[in-house]
Amino acid sequence: METKLIDFIINRKAGAVLRIGEEQVVSDLRRIFGERAGEFYLVEGDEIADTARNWLKAHPDGDRELAVGGGDGTFMTVASIMKGTGTTLRIIRLGTQGFLADNMGFSSDYREPPSQHINSKIRVLDMGNVNGLDFVVGLVLDKNSVKFFEAREALRENRFLSFLGKAFSFASGVLWSTKDSLIVAPGTRGEAKEHVGRIFAVTNNALAPRSSGGLRPTPDNFFRVAGNAFGKGEEPDGQLAFYGSKAGIMRAPAIFGSIWDGTWHESDHVTVVKSQELTITSPDKSRKSIRIVVDGELRDTELPLKITIQPRALRVYTPA
């Protein structure tokens, strides 16, 4: 029976930590994990990566486990260091955004039920990389969807007017006139093809979208629905996939209906390009940069996007 101690890297700026306090979070985790709870490292910013590196140096033989408490950015910071090491990471959903945790099947409340952490199983995941940034779930590439995530950031920062403006821009762009154009080339010798549409995304691992039936279409449920929409299969497939949709007002009922029932990846309004490598650029040669969403986090990067897959690079515990 597994008896390894579990150490915790906790982002002290994570939403739940700020809301209920550091002492309460540590107390909760000691209660949940009992005698297996080891050291707690409450850190922020650049300290997160430094702490993960130091932990790995101190435990190169896998004598202890590591849990990561925070949001998507915190987890990916640690995962980028632990990939390929054989370390199996535990996810503690403490961030305001928990796209990855939702996708893996964790509750929005890390405390309920406690069994989600104890009755767990190991999953091996592919990892993607775009211009040096690792990801586990995927990227959002179109201006419309980026606007939604910008609106979510504005709402988190209590900038309500900005939230309303960006949310309206997202909705109107998807339904009406705002389109993007990207050139996608699969592999090293694949034919580059221009895709024009309103929704673009790239994902890794085998997709197995789940139904969101029973969830109300509210902002609070967005990341749960998104996690269901990008649900993973049990086994990684070593593939990247580019998805594009023209969307629009006439297609909206079919699109949102297929997202809600978990069948969007099979719909005729979605085009798919699969490969182990993808190069994405813009037909506008003067465009040198792009804002994208990487596993729920806004990032600015340069064009072209060089996207690769790292097969079976990460081990995580997920609810059994």
C-alpha positions as CSV (number, residue, x, y, z in Angstrom):
1,M,0.0,0.0,0.0
2,E,1.3,3.5,-1.0
3,T,2.7,5.3,2.0
4,K,4.8,8.0,0.5
5,L,4.6,11.5,2.1
6,I,3.1,14.2,-0.1
7,D,4.6,17.7,-0.2
8,F,2.6,20.7,-1.3
9,I,3.5,23.7,-3.4
10,I,0.7,26.2,-2.8
11,N,0.3,29.5,-4.7
12,R,-0.5,32.0,-1.9
13,K,-2.1,34.3,-4.4
14,A,-4.6,31.6,-5.6
15,G,-8.2,32.6,-5.3
16,A,-9.2,30.1,-2.6
17,V,-6.1,30.9,-0.5
18,L,-6.9,34.6,-0.6
19,R,-10.6,33.9,0.2
20,I,-10.3,31.5,3.1
21,G,-6.7,32.1,4.3
22,E,-3.4,30.2,4.2
23,E,-3.8,28.6,7.6
24,Q,-7.2,27.2,6.7
25,V,-6.0,25.8,3.4
26,V,-3.1,24.0,5.1
27,S,-5.4,22.7,7.8
28,D,-7.9,21.4,5.2
29,L,-5.2,19.6,3.3
30,R,-3.7,18.0,6.5
31,R,-7.2,16.8,7.3
32,I,-7.8,15.3,3.9
33,F,-4.4,13.6,3.5
34,G,-3.8,12.8,7.1
35,E,-0.4,11.2,8.0
36,R,0.7,11.4,4.4
37,A,0.8,15.3,4.4
38,G,4.4,16.4,4.3
39,E,6.0,19.8,3.8
40,F,4.0,22.8,2.7
41,Y,5.6,25.5,0.5
42,L,3.5,28.6,0.3
43,V,5.0,30.7,-2.5
44,E,4.1,33.1,-5.3
45,G,5.4,34.4,-8.6
46,D,8.9,33.2,-9.6
47,E,9.2,31.3,-6.3
48,I,6.9,28.7,-7.7
49,A,9.3,27.5,-10.4
50,D,12.3,27.8,-8.1
51,T,10.6,25.8,-5.4
52,A,9.6,23.0,-7.9
53,R,13.2,22.8,-9.2
54,N,14.6,22.6,-5.6
55,W,12.1,20.0,-4.7
56,L,13.0,17.8,-7.7
57,K,16.7,18.1,-6.8
58,A,16.0,17.1,-3.2
59,H,13.8,14.1,-4.2
60,P,15.3,12.7,-7.5
61,D,14.5,9.1,-6.6
62,G,10.7,9.5,-6.2
63,D,10.8,9.0,-2.4
64,R,8.0,11.6,-2.0
65,E,5.0,12.8,-4.0
66,L,4.2,16.4,-5.0
67,A,0.8,18.2,-5.0
68,V,0.3,21.6,-6.7
69,G,-2.3,24.0,-5.3
70,G,-3.4,26.9,-7.5
71,G,-4.9,27.6,-10.8
72,D,-3.9,26.7,-14.4
73,G,-0.9,28.9,-14.5
74,T,0.5,27.5,-11.2
75,F,0.0,23.9,-12.3
76,M,1.6,24.4,-15.7
77,T,4.6,26.1,-14.1
78,V,5.3,23.0,-12.0
79,A,4.3,20.6,-14.8
80,S,6.8,22.1,-17.2
81,I,9.6,21.3,-14.7
82,M,8.3,17.8,-13.8
83,K,7.5,16.6,-17.3
84,G,9.5,13.5,-18.3
85,T,10.8,12.9,-14.8
86,G,8.4,10.2,-13.8
87,T,7.0,12.3,-11.0
88,T,3.2,11.9,-10.6
89,L,1.6,15.3,-9.7
90,R,-1.4,15.8,-7.6
91,I,-3.8,18.6,-8.5
92,I,-5.3,20.8,-5.8
93,R,-7.8,23.2,-7.3
94,L,-7.3,26.5,-5.5
95,G,-7.3,28.9,-8.4
96,T,-10.2,31.1,-9.6
97,Q,-9.6,29.5,-13.0
98,G,-9.3,25.7,-12.8
99,F,-9.6,24.7,-16.5
100,L,-7.2,21.8,-16.2
101,A,-8.6,20.6,-12.9
102,D,-12.2,20.7,-14.3
103,N,-11.0,18.8,-17.3
104,M,-9.5,16.1,-15.2
105,G,-12.7,15.7,-13.3
106,F,-12.0,17.5,-10.0
107,S,-14.7,19.4,-8.1
108,S,-14.7,23.2,-8.1
109,D,-14.3,22.9,-4.3
110,Y,-11.0,21.1,-3.4
111,R,-12.5,20.0,-0.1
112,E,-15.7,18.3,-1.4
113,P,-15.6,15.4,-1.6
114,P,-12.3,14.6,0.1
115,S,-12.3,11.2,-1.7
116,Q,-11.5,12.9,-5.1
117,H,-7.9,13.2,-3.7
118,I,-7.7,9.9,-1.9
119,N,-9.6,7.5,-4.3
120,S,-7.4,8.5,-7.2
121,K,-5.8,6.9,-10.2
122,I,-2.8,7.7,-12.4
123,R,-3.3,9.1,-15.8
124,V,-0.4,9.6,-18.3
125,L,-0.9,12.6,-20.5
126,D,0.7,14.0,-23.6
127,M,1.9,17.6,-23.4
128,G,2.0,20.2,-26.1
129,N,4.3,23.0,-26.6
130,V,3.7,26.3,-28.5
131,N,6.7,28.6,-29.0
132,G,8.3,27.4,-25.7
133,L,5.0,27.4,-23.7
134,D,3.8,24.0,-22.4
135,F,0.2,23.0,-22.3
136,V,-1.9,20.0,-21.3
137,V,-5.4,20.8,-22.6
138,G,-4.9,23.2,-25.5
139,L,-4.9,26.6,-27.1
140,V,-7.6,29.1,-28.2
141,L,-6.4,31.1,-31.2
142,D,-9.2,33.3,-32.5
143,K,-9.8,36.9,-31.5
144,N,-13.4,36.2,-30.5
145,S,-12.6,33.5,-27.9
146,V,-9.6,35.5,-26.6
147,K,-12.1,38.3,-26.0
148,F,-14.1,36.0,-23.7
149,F,-11.0,35.2,-21.6
150,E,-10.1,38.9,-21.5
151,A,-13.6,39.5,-20.2
152,R,-13.2,36.8,-17.6
153,E,-10.0,38.5,-16.4
154,A,-11.8,41.9,-16.3
155,L,-14.6,40.4,-14.2
156,R,-12.0,38.8,-11.8
157,E,-10.5,42.3,-11.4
158,N,-14.0,43.9,-10.8
159,R,-13.7,45.9,-14.0
160,F,-17.4,45.4,-14.9
161,L,-17.6,47.8,-17.8
162,S,-14.6,46.2,-19.5
163,F,-16.2,42.8,-18.9
164,L,-19.4,43.8,-20.5
165,G,-17.7,45.3,-23.5
166,K,-15.4,42.3,-24.1
167,A,-18.2,39.8,-23.5
168,F,-20.4,41.6,-26.1
169,S,-17.5,41.7,-28.5
170,F,-17.0,37.9,-28.1
171,A,-20.7,37.1,-28.6
172,S,-21.1,39.4,-31.6
173,G,-17.9,38.2,-33.2
174,V,-18.9,34.5,-32.9
175,L,-22.5,35.2,-34.2
176,W,-21.9,37.9,-36.8
177,S,-19.1,39.5,-38.7
178,T,-15.7,39.1,-36.9
179,K,-13.6,36.5,-38.6
180,D,-10.0,35.4,-38.4
181,S,-7.8,33.9,-41.0
182,L,-5.0,31.5,-40.2
183,I,-2.7,29.4,-42.3
184,V,-2.2,25.9,-40.9
185,A,0.5,23.5,-42.1
186,P,0.6,19.9,-40.6
187,G,3.9,18.1,-40.0
188,T,7.2,19.1,-41.7
189,R,6.0,18.6,-45.3
190,G,2.2,19.0,-45.0
191,E,0.4,21.3,-47.3
192,A,-0.4,24.7,-45.8
193,K,-4.0,25.7,-46.0
194,E,-5.9,28.8,-45.1
195,H,-8.8,28.6,-42.7
196,V,-11.3,31.4,-42.3
197,G,-13.6,31.3,-39.4
198,R,-14.8,32.7,-36.0
199,I,-13.5,29.9,-33.6
200,F,-10.1,28.3,-33.7
201,A,-8.4,26.0,-31.2
202,V,-5.6,23.4,-30.9
203,T,-5.7,20.5,-28.5
204,N,-3.6,17.5,-27.6
205,N,-4.4,14.0,-26.3
206,A,-7.4,12.0,-27.5
207,L,-10.5,14.1,-27.2
208,A,-13.6,12.6,-25.6
209,P,-16.0,15.5,-25.0
210,R,-18.6,15.0,-22.3
211,S,-22.1,16.2,-22.0
212,S,-22.9,19.3,-20.0
213,G,-26.5,18.5,-19.7
214,G,-27.9,19.9,-16.4
215,L,-25.5,22.8,-16.2
216,R,-27.0,26.3,-16.6
217,P,-25.3,28.5,-19.2
218,T,-23.9,31.0,-16.7
219,P,-20.4,32.6,-16.5
220,D,-19.7,30.6,-13.3
221,N,-20.2,27.4,-15.3
222,F,-18.1,28.4,-18.3
223,F,-14.9,26.6,-17.3
224,R,-16.9,23.5,-16.3
225,V,-18.6,23.4,-19.7
226,A,-15.2,24.2,-21.4
227,G,-13.6,21.3,-19.4
228,N,-16.4,19.0,-20.6
229,A,-16.1,20.2,-24.2
230,F,-12.3,19.4,-24.2
231,G,-12.6,16.2,-22.2
232,K,-9.8,13.7,-22.7
233,G,-9.9,10.1,-23.5
234,E,-8.2,7.7,-21.0
235,E,-5.2,7.1,-23.3
236,P,-3.1,9.8,-25.0
237,D,-2.9,9.5,-28.8
238,G,0.3,11.5,-29.5
239,Q,-1.5,13.9,-31.8
240,L,-2.2,17.6,-32.0
241,A,-5.4,18.7,-33.6
242,F,-6.4,22.0,-35.1
243,Y,-10.1,22.8,-35.0
244,G,-11.8,25.5,-36.9
245,S,-15.4,26.6,-37.2
246,K,-17.0,29.3,-39.3
247,A,-19.7,29.7,-36.5
248,G,-22.2,32.5,-37.3
249,I,-25.8,33.2,-36.4
250,M,-27.1,30.5,-38.7
251,R,-24.9,27.8,-37.2
252,A,-25.1,29.0,-33.6
253,P,-27.9,26.6,-32.5
254,A,-26.1,23.6,-33.8
255,I,-22.7,24.7,-32.4
256,F,-23.9,25.5,-28.9
257,G,-26.1,22.4,-28.9
258,S,-23.3,20.1,-29.9
259,I,-21.0,21.7,-27.3
260,W,-23.5,21.1,-24.6
261,D,-24.2,17.5,-25.6
262,G,-20.5,16.7,-26.2
263,T,-20.6,16.0,-29.9
264,W,-19.0,19.1,-31.4
265,H,-15.9,17.3,-32.6
266,E,-18.0,15.2,-34.9
267,S,-20.1,18.0,-36.3
268,D,-20.0,19.0,-39.9
269,H,-19.5,22.7,-38.9
270,V,-16.0,21.8,-37.5
271,T,-12.9,21.2,-39.7
272,V,-10.1,19.2,-38.1
273,V,-6.4,18.9,-39.0
274,K,-4.3,16.3,-37.1
275,S,-0.5,16.0,-36.9
276,Q,2.4,15.6,-34.5
277,E,3.5,19.1,-35.5
278,L,1.6,22.2,-36.6
279,T,2.8,25.5,-37.9
280,I,0.3,28.3,-37.8
281,T,0.7,31.8,-39.2
282,S,-1.3,34.6,-40.7
283,P,-1.9,35.4,-44.3
284,D,-1.2,39.0,-43.3
285,K,2.6,39.1,-43.6
286,S,2.8,42.3,-41.5
287,R,1.2,40.6,-38.5
288,K,4.1,39.5,-36.2
289,S,2.4,38.7,-32.9
290,I,-0.8,37.0,-31.6
291,R,-2.6,36.8,-28.3
292,I,-3.7,33.3,-27.5
293,V,-5.1,31.3,-24.5
294,V,-2.9,28.5,-23.2
295,D,-4.7,26.1,-20.9
296,G,-7.0,29.0,-19.8
297,E,-4.2,31.6,-19.4
298,L,-3.8,34.6,-21.7
299,R,-0.4,34.7,-23.4
300,D,1.2,37.0,-26.0
301,T,3.6,35.4,-28.4
302,E,5.1,35.7,-31.9
303,L,4.0,34.4,-35.2
304,P,4.5,31.8,-36.6
305,L,3.2,29.4,-33.9
306,K,5.4,26.3,-33.8
307,I,3.4,23.6,-32.0
308,T,4.7,20.2,-31.1
309,I,3.6,17.2,-29.1
310,Q,5.5,15.5,-26.2
311,P,4.0,12.0,-26.0
312,R,3.3,10.6,-22.5
313,A,5.3,13.4,-20.9
314,L,3.3,13.9,-17.7
315,R,1.8,11.7,-15.0
316,V,-1.1,13.1,-12.8
317,Y,-3.5,11.7,-10.2
318,T,-7.1,12.2,-11.1
319,P,-10.4,11.1,-9.3
320,A,-11.0,7.4,-9.7
